[in-house]
Amino acid sequence: MTPSEREELEACLKRASEILYNNTDTDSLSTLVDIEIAVRNQVLEHVSPKIALFLSQKRPKLNEEKPEPLKAVWEN
């Protein structure tokens, strides 16, 4: 990751965290456990499904032919 990409990512994450915080019931964040649960719920509901999208963008094509069997490599 380039330094400029890192800066852009950090800016996006900061903005995303602001949005998630603004959409969280802050009155219920009285303990560390409450904060952890709120963060986990927000990540599971909003962040994780979107992060998975980048994994599905470049899927390797399946080889329709029969794959070659794996060969064991032995070192002497």
C-alpha positions, 0 to 999 in steps of 0.5 A: 500500500502506498503512503497516499493510499494509506492516507486515503484509507485512513480518511475513509475509515475516519469518516465511516467511523463518524457515520457509524457513531452518529447512528449508534445509541450513545446512551447505551455506551456506558461500559467498555463491553457496551462499546465493544458490542456496539462496534461489533454489531456495526461492523457485522451489519455494515462493514463486513458485507462490503469488505467481502465485495473486493474478494469477489471482484477477481475470481480465478476462472475454474479450469474445466479440464481435469486437474493434474494430481499433486506430486509430493516433493521429497528433500534429501 
